[in-house]
Amino acid sequence: MKIIVCAKQVPDTNEVKIDPVKGTLIRDGVPSILNPDDANALEAALAIKDANPGTTVSILTMGPPQAAYMLRECLAMGADSAYLLSSRVFGGADTCATSTTLAAGIEKMGGADILFAGRQAIDGDTAQVGPQLAQRLGIPVVTYVQDIKIKEGCITVQRQMEDGYELIEVKTPCLITCVKELNIPRYMSVGGIVGAYEKQITIWNENDVMLDPSQCGLNASPTQVLRSFTPPPKGKGVMLAGTVREMASELVARLNEKHLL
Amino acid sequence: MAVIIHSKLCKGCKVCVKSCPFGAITVENKVAEISAACTGCNACLEDVCPFHAIEKIEDEKHGVDIHEYHGVWVFAEQRQGKLMDVAIELMGEGRRIADMINTELSAVLCGENVEGLADDLIAFGADIVYIFDAPELKSYTTDAYTKVIYEAIMKYKPEIVLLGATHIGRDLGPCLAVKCGTGLTADCTRLEVDPEDKKLMQTRPAFGGNLMATIICPNHRPQMSTVRPGVMSKPVRDDDRLGEKICVPVSIPSIELRTKILDIVHSAKELVRLTDAEIIVSGGRGLGRQEGFGLLSEFAEKLSGVIGASRAAVDSGWIDHAHQIGQTGTTVKPKIYFACGISGAIQHLAGMQEADYIVAINKNELAPIFEVADYGIVGDLYKIIPVIMEELDRQQGYRGKGMDGF
C-alpha cells in the first residue's frame, strides 16, 4: 500500500505572546513545530505500515526551505521519503491555492492509496485544505477521523461529531483527516534520527509540478486579507480586596446590583 | 508577487522583522527580504516601515462576473430532523446582511421529510427556502450534499453563502468552495458589508486567537463563510412572515456516493449546552484535581449555570472535551462567566471574552485572566467559592433562577 501524509510546519501558537504595550505579536523564541494534528496523521500512516509490510509512507509539505527540518523529524519517526514544495510563487496562498499546489505534488508523486492529513493547522485553524485537496484529486474524503480499521481495501472509520460519532465506510483511494483522539504519535527513535539524515528530501518548485505561477500562491487565491490586527484587549476591571468574606460579599452585591443573578 | 520590499528605500532597520506573525521577513546585507512564508496578511504594511519600503502589489486577477450573483444563502443544517442552533443564528445574521445589500435571504434545507422545517426558517427570516428532499440526504454525506448544493449554486448564483462552522459545515464548505472555484473563510466571528462596494468583510481569529484577520473575496462568487456557533444572536421568531418554498428536484446516482454511513452513535453524555448558557462556571489547571469540578458543579447548580473548562483541565483528564471553551472548543457569550483557576491563555480568552461580565478567581495575581475580568479575586478558589455560595443564600435567599421562574 502507498500512503502520503500531508503535513505543515507551524509556529507553536501556544508559545506566542502579545506585547502588552505595542499590541503586536512577540515571535522571538517561538519554535516551529510539526502541526499537532499532522503528527496524528503520520502516526496513523506508520501504524498501517507496521501492520502491513511493504507499505510505503511518504510525507509532503508546502513551505519555505526551513520546513525541511520538520520533514527530517517525520523521517526520524519512520516515514520513508519526504517531499517539499517550495518556491517564492507559492507564498501568500490561501487554502484554495494551497490545495492546488499540493494536488500537483501528489500527481507528480504518482498518487496514493490513502492520503492522510491533520484536521487543521494551529496557525490558521481552517480545516479546509484536506477536503479541498480531495476535491481536486477527485477522491472521497472523510474529515475528523478518530478511529480507523482497514480490511481488504475497505476502510471503516469513526468520524467525530459534536455529540458522538458516525461509523463510515470508504474505499481507497481516499483522503482522511485526523483528530488528536485517533492515536498518540510516536517519538523519534535514535536509529530513526540517524537514518533520517541518510534519506533524501526531494524539493520541487512550480516547474517541477507543472504549475504556472498564475495557478499558485497569492495569484491563485480567491480570498485576500484586507487587514489583520491584534484583538483589542478588554479593559481591566475591578480587583476586589479584603477578607474572603468581604470579597465574596462584595461580588454577590455587585452582581445583584446589575440584576445578573 | 504580493508584498514586496523596495530595496532602495530599505535601511535594514529590522522594524518589519518583528511585525511579521509568520517570520517571513529576514534582513540580509542590510536589506529586508520576504520569503515564501508570507501569507499576505498585511501586518507589516500599516505604518510599520518608517521608510515606506514595504508595498503590497495587487495582481490582475481573473474572477467571475460578480454582477451575475444575487442573494444571500444560509445552509440550514439539520440533524435528525431538527435545525441546528447555528442555522437559526445564521438566519438572523443572513437577514441583517441581506437587508444591508438590499437582496433576498434564502435558506438551503437538505434532508428527508424536512419540509416542516421550512416554515420555521421563514419565521426566522427566510424569503425563500430551497428544499432538497431525498432519502440520500437524510444524514449528511460529503458527496451527496456537495453535489446537490453545488448544482443549485451554479443554477441560482447566490452572491453570499453562509454555513455554520460545525463538523458538517467545515466539511461541506471547503468542498463546495473548490467546486465553485471560489474562496471560503473559516470560523468567522464577525461579518460586515463594505458600505462602498457592498462586499462581504469576514473577520476571523487566526494564529490561535492571537491575531484577527478581515478577509475579502473580491473577484470570485459566491463569497463563502463558515461562522462559529454561538457567536451570532438568534433572531426573534415571527410566525406572520411570508416566504416562498421551492422544492428542488434531486437526483443522486449511487455511484457518486463514495462513502457509506454504517451507524450514527450518540455519546451517552448530553450535548453540553454551553452556547445558550447565561451563566458559566469554568475551571482550569488551578483546580489542581478532578474533584474541583465537584465544587464547581455545586456552584453552577446554585446559579442554574453550566460547567465549562479550559483546555488544560480537559487535557488533564478531569473533564470531557465537550465542556472545553476556547479556540479549539466552544465559543460562549454568557451573561456571567466565572473563570476559576484559569490563567487565561489567549486561546481560552478567544472563546469567552465576549461574556457580558467576567469574574476571575485565581491564586496568581499576575494571571492574564485578570486583564479581561470585570471582577477579580486573588486567592484560593476552594476557600472563596463556598463563601460566595453562602453569600448568595444570605443576600437574597438565592434559590437559583430556574426555580423562581425569572
Interface residues (C-beta under 8 A of the other chain):
Chain A: P11 T13 N14 V16 K17 I18 T24 L25 I26 R27 D28 S32 G63 P64 S86 S87 R88 V89 F90 G91 G92 A93 D94 T95 C96 S99 I122 D123 G124 D125 T126 A127 Q128 V129 G130 P131 Q132 A134 Q135 R136 I139 P140 V141 V142 T143 Y144 T156 R159 Q160 M161 E162 D163 G164 Y165 E166 L167 I168 E169 V170 K171 C174 G217 L218 N219 S221 P222 T223 Q224 V225 L226 R227 S228 F229 T230 P231 P233 K234 K236 G237 V238 M239 L240 V244 R245 M247 A248 S249 L251 V252 A253 R254 L255 N256 K258 L260 L261
Chain B: M1 A2 V3 K18 S19 C20 P21 F22 G23 A24 I34 S35 A36 A37 C38 T39 G40 C41 N42 A43 E46 D59 K61 G63 S139 T142 D143 T146 T166 H167 R170 D171 G173 P174 C175 A177 V178 K179 G181 T182 G183 L184 T185 A186 D187 M201 P205 A206 F207 G208 G209 N210 L211 M212 A213 T214 I215 I216 C217 P218 N219 H220 R258 T259 K260 I261 L262 D263 I264 V265 H266 S267 L271 L303 A322 Q327 T328 K335 I336 A345 I346 Q347 A350 Q353 D356 Y357 I358 V359 E365 F370 E371 V372 A373 D374 Y375 G376 I377 V378 G379 K383 I384 V387 I388 E390 E391 L392 Q395 Q396 Y398 K401
